[in-house]
Amino acid sequence: MKGIAEFEEFARARVGPLYRTAWLLCGDRHHAEDLVQDTLANMVKAWGRIEAPEAYARTALVRTFVSQRRRRSWTERPTAELPERVAAAGDPDLRMALQGALGELAPLDRAVLVLRYFEDRSVEQVALDLGKKPSAITTRTARALERLRTVLGDDARQLIAQ
């Protein structure tokens, strides 16, 4: 039986990567923090039964995100400040345009793109994480990428590999 010490060690090690994925999904620092907190709170309840913690955490994070977005209460948008910017190579305006375009996608489409391209997961892994068939993931990926290309226009060529 796994103990609370093992969970705390896991949570400390994975909170950063979970937060980054959550931020890409939500596009908002506060919602991302809440999403990670909800995910870890649900994990601690089932900790003794979890065999693959990393996969469980990623699946729980995405499913919680999709579930939250389906609720009508998901309209709160803090506007006092923008998410913190991380110093990285590339054009910050282009990154913000991509974040805005991701925000226009359906939650499940956004989750598929984040898992496929940010988490660098295969179609089969994403299908397993989301409880979908690989063919459904392939279709969602293609449609979501086309929507991004439409929203971003010429900038899409720099961001999305064809």
C-alpha positions in Angstrom: 0.0 0.0 0.0 1.3 3.4 -1.0 1.6 6.0 1.8 1.1 9.7 2.0 4.8 10.3 1.9 5.0 8.7 -1.6 2.1 10.9 -2.8 3.8 14.0 -1.5 7.0 13.1 -3.2 5.1 12.5 -6.5 3.2 15.7 -6.2 6.3 17.8 -5.5 8.0 16.2 -8.5 5.1 16.6 -11.0 3.4 19.9 -9.9 5.5 21.9 -12.4 4.8 19.8 -15.5 1.2 19.5 -14.5 0.9 23.2 -14.1 2.5 23.9 -17.5 0.0 21.5 -19.2 -2.9 23.0 -17.2 -1.9 26.5 -18.3 -1.8 25.5 -21.9 -5.3 24.0 -21.5 -6.8 26.9 -19.5 -4.8 29.9 -20.8 -5.1 31.4 -17.3 -2.8 31.2 -14.3 -5.5 31.0 -11.7 -7.6 28.4 -13.5 -4.4 26.3 -14.1 -3.5 26.4 -10.4 -7.1 25.3 -9.5 -7.0 22.6 -12.1 -3.7 21.1 -10.8 -5.0 21.4 -7.2 -8.2 19.6 -8.1 -6.3 16.9 -9.9 -3.9 16.3 -7.0 -6.8 16.3 -4.5 -8.6 13.7 -6.5 -5.4 11.6 -6.8 -4.7 11.6 -3.1 -8.1 10.0 -2.5 -7.3 7.1 -4.8 -3.6 7.0 -4.2 -3.4 3.4 -2.9 -5.1 2.1 -6.0 -3.1 4.0 -8.6 -0.7 1.9 -10.5 0.7 4.4 -13.0 0.7 7.8 -11.2 2.0 10.0 -14.1 -0.5 8.6 -16.6 -3.3 8.9 -14.0 -2.4 12.5 -13.3 -2.3 13.5 -16.9 -5.6 11.8 -17.7 -7.2 13.2 -14.5 -6.0 16.7 -15.4 -7.4 16.6 -18.9 -10.7 15.0 -17.9 -11.2 17.6 -15.1 -10.4 20.4 -17.6 -13.0 19.1 -20.1 -15.6 18.5 -17.4 -15.1 22.0 -16.0 -15.4 23.6 -19.4 -18.7 22.0 -19.9 -20.2 23.7 -16.9 -22.0 27.0 -17.3 -20.0 28.4 -14.4 -16.8 28.4 -16.4 -17.3 32.0 -17.5 -15.1 33.7 -14.8 -12.2 35.4 -16.5 -9.7 37.3 -14.3 -8.5 40.4 -16.2 -6.3 42.3 -13.7 -3.1 40.9 -15.0 -1.8 38.7 -17.8 -0.2 35.3 -17.1 3.4 35.5 -16.2 5.6 35.4 -19.3 8.5 33.0 -19.4 11.6 34.1 -21.1 11.9 31.8 -24.1 13.0 31.9 -27.7 10.5 33.0 -30.3 8.1 35.8 -30.9 6.0 36.6 -27.8 3.2 38.1 -29.9 3.0 34.8 -31.9 2.9 32.8 -28.7 0.0 35.0 -27.5 -1.8 34.6 -30.8 -1.4 30.8 -30.5 -2.8 30.9 -26.9 -5.7 33.0 -28.1 -6.4 30.6 -31.0 -6.2 27.6 -28.7 -8.8 29.3 -26.5 -11.3 29.3 -29.5 -11.2 25.5 -29.7 -13.6 23.1 -28.1 -12.1 21.9 -24.8 -11.6 18.3 -26.0 -9.9 19.6 -29.2 -7.6 21.8 -27.2 -6.8 18.9 -24.9 -5.9 16.7 -27.9 -3.5 19.3 -29.3 -1.9 20.0 -26.0 -1.3 16.3 -25.3 -0.2 15.5 -28.8 2.2 18.5 -29.4 3.1 19.9 -26.0 3.3 16.6 -24.1 4.6 14.9 -27.3 2.3 11.9 -26.9 1.3 9.5 -29.6 -2.2 9.2 -31.0 -2.6 5.9 -29.2 -1.4 7.4 -25.8 -3.8 10.3 -26.2 -6.7 8.0 -27.1 -6.0 5.9 -24.0 -5.7 9.0 -21.8 -9.0 10.4 -23.0 -10.9 7.2 -23.3 -11.4 7.6 -27.1 -10.5 5.6 -30.2 -7.3 6.5 -32.0 -9.3 7.3 -35.2 -11.3 9.9 -33.2 -8.1 11.5 -31.9 -6.7 11.6 -35.5 -9.8 13.3 -36.7 -10.0 15.7 -33.8 -6.3 16.6 -34.3 -6.7 17.3 -38.0 -9.8 19.4 -37.5 -8.3 21.3 -34.6 -5.1 22.1 -36.5 -7.2 23.3 -39.5 -9.2 25.6 -37.1 -5.9 26.9 -35.7 -4.6 27.6 -39.2 -7.8 29.5 -40.1 -7.7 31.6 -36.9 -3.9 32.3 -37.1 -3.8 32.9 -40.9 -0.2 33.3 -42.2 1.3 33.0 -38.7 0.1 29.4 -38.6 2.8 28.2 -41.0 5.5 29.2 -38.4 3.7 27.4 -35.6 2.1 24.3 -37.0 4.0 21.7 -38.9 2.1 20.5 -42.0 
